[in-house]
Every structure is written in C-alpha cells, then in structure tokens.
Amino acid sequence: MIFILTNHANVAGERLMPVGNFPTGVSPYSVHDMVGNVEEWTADWYAADYYIYSPRNNPKGPENGIARVLNGGSWRHQKSYQVLSANREYQAPNYTSNFVGFRCAWSKSMIGQCLIDIKR
C-alpha cells in the first residue's frame, strides 16, 4: 500500500493551496508540489490503448484525439493511488476546474536551444 502524508502534499484537503506550503514534500531537484494540489494538463492526446503500441521511452501520446491527458492528483482526491504522479486521467481540452492546473516543462533539447538564443 502507498501512503502520501498530508504534511508532504495537498491531498484529501479542503481547497487549493499556494505553491510551497508543503516544504517537506520538495523533490531532490527543488521542485514543489509534484503530487497533490492540482492535476496537471499534459500536451498528450488521450487514447485508451496508446501504451500498447507506444515507444517505451518518453511516449508523446497519439497525434490527435478529443481529450487531453491529466497527470497526478489534486487536493480533492481521497485515495493514495489517485495522487501518484503516474495517475492519468483525461478531459476535453476546454475543461476547467479548481483542481486542474499545469506545469511548464521543457525537453533537454529545448533548454539547450533557449540557452543558445540567450547567448546570441
């Protein structure tokens, strides 16, 4: 059984909390709120069978679809398995809620390109 402690992440809570309210849950890379607080939109389209035929490393999701993938869990989830970073759900791209958010992320190749552009 997996347990996420409520002093490490905003799970089974009453509302959304500001980032950084759970300092004991900061990752070794200094990233806050990797689980709990909000489910996070991804760029991936959803397909129920995608992982059957997807690449093993860094699957990007199908090229199109009608729903986008949400990762993780939020303050509203009550069960530990629901807040794992591997938890995947899906919603229409125009879906909004106070338990859904996003995290900006870049691939290594994008970071390298940005650093090159800054130096110019």
MIZA-213749 format. One record per residue: x, y, z of N, C-alpha, C in turn. Coordinates in pm, whole numbers, padded with zeros to 5 digits, always signed. Example, Ala and Ser with C-alpha at 12.3 -4.5 7.8 and 13.67 -1.06 7.14 Angstrom:
<recs>
+01319-00569+00780+01230-00450+00780+01320-00330+00780
+01285-00225+00708+01367-00106+00714+01290+00003+00787
</recs>
This chain:
<recs>
+00083-00118+00000+00000+00000+00000+00088+00125+00000
+00045+00225-00072+00119+00351-00084+00048+00457+00001
+00126+00531+00077+00069+00639+00158+00138+00770+00123
+00060+00872+00099+00113+01007+00080+00073+01085+00204
+00169+01134+00277+00140+01206+00400+00087+01345+00371
-00016+01385+00442-00077+01515+00416+00011+01632+00457
+00119+01608+00531+00213+01717+00560+00320+01728+00452
+00316+01639+00351+00409+01643+00238+00343+01690+00109
+00212+01684+00102+00141+01722-00021-00002+01759+00012
-00062+01843-00070-00200+01885-00050-00292+01780-00111
-00322+01677-00032-00414+01571-00073-00522+01558+00032
-00639+01514-00011-00753+01499+00079-00776+01629+00156
-00755+01740+00089-00768+01870+00153-00903+01934+00130
-00911+02060+00164-01036+02134+00150-01032+02233+00036
-00911+02268-00011-00901+02369-00117-00760+02371-00175
-00745+02444-00282-00616+02467-00345-00528+02549-00251
-00399+02519-00247-00306+02591-00161-00197+02655-00245
-00138+02766-00198-00026+02827-00270+00093+02731-00279
+00167+02739-00387+00286+02656-00405+00384+02683-00291
+00445+02577-00240+00545+02592-00135+00492+02575+00005
+00364+02547+00023+00307+02528+00156+00345+02394+00219
+00409+02307+00143+00446+02175+00193+00597+02153+00172
+00681+02227+00245+00826+02221+00221+00886+02083+00246
+00823+01999+00328+00876+01864+00349+00853+01775+00228
+00772+01820+00132+00746+01743+00013+00823+01788-00109
+00921+01877-00094+01000+01926-00207+01089+01813-00259
+01097+01801-00391+01176+01694-00453+01326+01720-00436
+01410+01620-00461+01555+01641-00456+01603+01745-00558
+01518+01777-00657+01552+01876-00759+01492+02013-00728
+01443+02030-00606+01381+02155-00558+01251+02188-00630
+01180+02087-00675+01051+02107-00740+00941+02088-00636
+00849+02183-00630+00740+02179-00533+00615+02114-00592
+00536+02055-00505+00401+02008-00537+00395+01913-00656
+00483+01813-00658+00480+01715-00767+00360+01622-00755
+00306+01607-00638+00180+01535-00620+00089+01622-00535
-00039+01605-00555-00135+01684-00479-00152+01823-00536
-00230+01903-00470-00267+02039-00508-00353+02038-00634
-00295+02019-00753-00378+02012-00875-00331+01897-00964
-00426+01841-01040-00389+01753-01151-00332+01845-01257
-00240+01794-01338-00174+01881-01435-00200+01837-01579
-00238+01937-01661-00255+01911-01804-00122+01867-01863
-00129+01781-01963-00011+01748-02043-00042+01785-02188
+00057+01781-02272+00037+01808-02415-00017+01685-02487
-00021+01570-02420-00061+01444-02483-00212+01436-02507
-00247+01389-02626-00385+01348-02651-00405+01214-02583
-00529+01183-02545-00559+01058-02476-00605+00951-02575
-00556+00830-02557-00606+00711-02625-00595+00595-02527
-00704+00526-02502-00706+00419-02402-00602+00312-02428
-00573+00283-02554-00481+00175-02588-00342+00224-02627
-00311+00348-02605-00185+00405-02654-00062+00332-02602
-00060+00295-02476+00060+00233-02420+00085+00092-02471
-00009+00034-02541+00012-00098-02602+00115-00087-02715
+00109+00023-02791+00197+00038-02907+00292+00158-02899
+00295+00229-02788+00379+00349-02775+00526+00312-02758
+00615+00408-02786+00757+00383-02755+00774+00368-02604
+00871+00290-02564+00893+00267-02421+00944+00392-02350
+01035+00464-02412+01093+00584-02351+01026+00710-02402
+00983+00793-02310+00925+00924-02339+00813+00921-02443
+00708+00843-02419+00596+00842-02514+00530+00979-02520
+00498+01025-02637+00443+01159-02658+00291+01160-02670
+00228+01045-02674+00083+01040-02694+00050+01036-02841
-00075+01002-02874-00116+00998-03014-00111+01137-03078
-00114+01141-03209-00102+01270-03281-00228+01355-03273
-00342+01295-03242-00466+01372-03230-00563+01296-03141
-00674+01360-03111-00774+01298-03025-00881+01398-02987
-00968+01359-02895-01073+01450-02849-01056+01488-02702
-00962+01422-02632-00937+01452-02491-00787+01459-02467
-00747+01544-02372-00607+01557-02332-00585+01486-02199
-00461+01448-02174-00425+01375-02053-00399+01471-01937
-00448+01432-01819-00416+01498-01692-00331+01401-01611
-00223+01448-01553-00136+01364-01469-00147+01403-01324
-00120+01305-01238-00113+01330-01095-00250+01332-01029
-00255+01395-00914-00378+01405-00838-00387+01541-00773
-00499+01568-00710-00522+01701-00656-00566+01695-00510
-00592+01813-00457-00637+01826-00319-00769+01753-00295
-00848+01731-00399-00979+01668-00381-00974+01516-00373
-00862+01456-00415-00851+01311-00415-00836+01257-00273
-00902+01148-00246-00901+01088-00113-00813+00964-00103
-00787+00898-00215-00712+00773-00213-00568+00795-00260
-00474+00729-00193-00332+00748-00223-00298+00722-00369
-00356+00617-00428-00320+00585-00567-00364+00694-00663
-00461+00775-00625-00510+00881-00714-00414+00999-00723
-00326+01015-00628-00235+01130-00631-00094+01095-00676
-00070+00973-00715+00061+00937-00768+00089+01016-00895
+00214+01051-00917+00246+01125-01039+00216+01042-01163
+00209+00911-01150+00177+00823-01263+00026+00814-01290
-00056+00869-01203-00201+00865-01225-00236+00944-01350
-00312+00884-01440-00351+00951-01565-00502+00950-01577
-00556+01066-01606-00697+01082-01635-00707+01161-01764
-00826+01187-01812-00841+01265-01935-00967+01349-01930
-00963+01460-02002-01077+01552-02012-01070+01621-02148
-01181+01679-02188-01184+01762-02309-01090+01881-02287
-01024+01929-02392-00926+02038-02377-00984+02167-02318
-01113+02188-02328-01173+02311-02274-01224+02294-02131
-01196+02183-02067-01239+02155-01930-01167+02247-01832
-01239+02302-01738-01178+02385-01633-01227+02340-01496
-01144+02359-01396-01178+02322-01259-01075+02382-01165
-01110+02396-01038-01013+02448-00941-00921+02338-00888
-00930+02218-00943-00835+02114-00907-00752+02067-01028
-00753+02148-01135-00674+02118-01255-00587+02240-01287
-00461+02216-01312-00368+02324-01346-00267+02276-01449
-00153+02340-01453-00048+02298-01546+00088+02334-01488
+00189+02271-01542+00328+02297-01504+00405+02316-01633
+00478+02424-01643+00560+02447-01762+00680+02353-01758
+00707+02290-01870+00820+02197-01878+00882+02205-02016
+01011+02188-02020+01086+02188-02147+01164+02059-02157
+01182+02014-02279+01271+01899-02302+01415+01948-02296
+01509+01856-02281+01651+01895-02279+01690+01970-02404
+01640+01926-02519+01677+01993-02644+01623+02136-02649
+01506+02160-02592+01452+02296-02589+01534+02385-02497
+01577+02333-02384+01658+02412-02291+01789+02452-02358
+01853+02357-02426+01976+02387-02497+01955+02496-02601
+01846+02491-02675+01817+02592-02777+01794+02728-02713
+01723+02732-02601+01699+02860-02532+01829+02921-02484
+01920+02839-02433+02049+02891-02387+02130+02946-02503
+02124+02881-02618+02194+02931-02737+02136+03066-02777
+02003+03078-02778+01938+03204-02816+01973+03317-02720
+01983+03288-02591+02016+03390-02492+02158+03443-02513
+02249+03353-02548+02389+03392-02568+02407+03479-02692
+02317+03470-02787+02329+03549-02911+02299+03690-02884
</recs>
